[in-house]
Amino acid sequence: MKTIMKIEVDEDFPASSYIRRVKDDEAVSYINEGEWKYAPKALWKEKIRDINKDTKKEETTSKSKKKNKGKKKI
């Protein structure tokens, strides 16, 4: 897998439209077309993967912890 990024980036579009993880052979064809270039995987992690994880955490509701109402040991 390779990380590629569009050379001309529109800031109005989401990062997933100009940063992609693709198979090696697909990456070569995109690069040869001239509109894409190789990018570090850290960029993809920062802009795409970690943002998706943060939104999933916010969507889930946390369960309240129940207090132990058992008898105290003497």
N, C-alpha and C positions, 0 to 999 in steps of 0.2 A: 504494500500500500504506500502511496505517495500523497503528499499534500501539495495542492496546486492553488494558485491565486490568480485572478484576472489582473491583467496589467492596468487596464483602465477601470477604476473602481468608482461606482456611484454611491455616495454616502447615504442617499435616500433609501436604498435597498438594504434588506437585512444581510448580515455577514455571511449567512449560509448561501447566498446567491453568488458571492465572489470568492469564497474559500471552500474548498472541497477536498475530501479524501477519496481517492480513486485507485483502481488497480494499476499496477506498473505499466502494462501495455496501453491502457487508456490514457495514462498520464503522458506517455511519449507522444501519442497522437494529438493530444491537446497542446502540448508544448510545440510540436512541429507546425501546428496551425498558426501560431504566433500571437494568439490572444491571451495565453496563460503562461505562467512561469512557476517554477518550483518555489515552495515556501516552507519554512520550518514547521514541524509538527506542533511545537509549542504555541505557535500562533493559532492553529486550529483548536488546540485545547483551551486556550484563553477565550477565544471569541465564540466558539460553537459549543464544545462539550461541556465546559464548566457553567455556562449560562443555562443550559438545559437542566443540569443537576440542581442549580439554585432554584429554578422555578418549580421543579417537582417537590422540593422540600417545603416551599411556601404553600403549595396546594394541599398537602396532607395536613390534617388536623392532628394536633397532639392530644393524646389521651390523658386525662387527669389521673394523678396517682391517688389511690385510695389509702387512707390512713389505716394502720393496723389497730383494730379495736379489740384485740385479744386481751386476755387477762395478763397482768404483770406477774412474773415469777417472783416468789419471795425467797 
